[in-house]
Amino acid sequence: FREMGELGLLGPTIPEQYGGPGLNYVSYGLISREVERVDSGYRSMMSVQSSLVMVPIFEFGTEAQRQKYLPKLATGAL
């Protein structure tokens, strides 16, 4: 999981200021497709972390919450 974070695969649409690469959703879809080719479990894990955990924090969290959680989630440390 941490290796996925090191590669920038966790939270690919999250801006760089919060630890993500700041990619668009087309890029996220292409990343997901390639990970899926290897193992659907890894793709599911990546999608949950990126879409169900990180995006809501980015969209609806306070600035303090974004700064506290997103960089750690992007690296796979949390």
C-alpha positions in Angstrom: 0.0 0.0 0.0 2.8 2.4 0.8 4.4 1.6 -2.5 1.2 2.7 -4.2 1.5 5.9 -2.3 5.1 6.4 -3.3 4.1 6.0 -6.9 1.4 8.6 -6.6 -1.5 6.2 -7.1 -3.4 7.1 -3.9 -5.5 10.2 -4.3 -4.4 11.1 -7.8 -6.9 13.9 -8.1 -5.9 15.5 -4.8 -3.8 18.7 -5.4 -0.1 18.7 -4.8 -0.4 21.0 -1.8 -2.1 18.1 0.1 0.3 15.4 -1.1 -1.5 14.3 -4.2 -0.3 14.6 -7.8 -3.2 16.8 -8.9 -4.2 14.8 -11.9 -7.5 14.9 -13.7 -10.2 12.2 -13.6 -9.2 10.8 -17.0 -5.8 10.1 -15.7 -7.3 8.6 -12.6 -9.4 6.3 -14.8 -6.3 5.2 -16.8 -4.4 4.5 -13.6 -7.3 2.4 -12.2 -7.5 0.5 -15.4 -3.8 -0.4 -15.4 -3.9 -1.4 -11.7 -7.0 -3.5 -12.4 -5.0 -5.5 -15.1 -2.7 -6.7 -12.4 -5.1 -7.3 -9.5 -8.7 -6.2 -8.9 -8.2 -6.2 -5.2 -5.4 -3.6 -5.4 -7.6 -1.5 -7.7 -10.4 -1.7 -5.2 -8.2 -0.8 -2.3 -6.8 2.2 -4.3 -10.3 3.3 -5.2 -11.6 3.2 -1.7 -8.6 5.2 -0.4 -8.7 7.7 -3.2 -12.5 8.2 -3.8 -14.3 7.2 -0.6 -11.8 8.5 1.9 -9.6 11.2 0.4 -12.1 13.1 -1.9 -14.7 13.7 0.9 -12.0 15.0 3.2 -10.8 17.3 0.3 -14.3 18.4 -0.7 -16.0 18.8 2.7 -13.2 18.8 5.4 -11.8 21.9 7.0 -8.4 23.2 6.0 -7.0 21.8 9.2 -8.4 18.3 8.4 -7.0 18.5 4.8 -3.6 19.4 6.0 -3.6 16.7 8.8 -5.0 13.7 6.9 -4.5 14.0 3.1 -0.7 14.0 3.0 -0.5 10.9 5.1 -3.3 9.2 3.2 -1.5 10.0 -0.1 1.6 8.2 1.0 -0.3 5.2 2.4 1.0 5.9 5.9 -2.6 6.3 7.2 
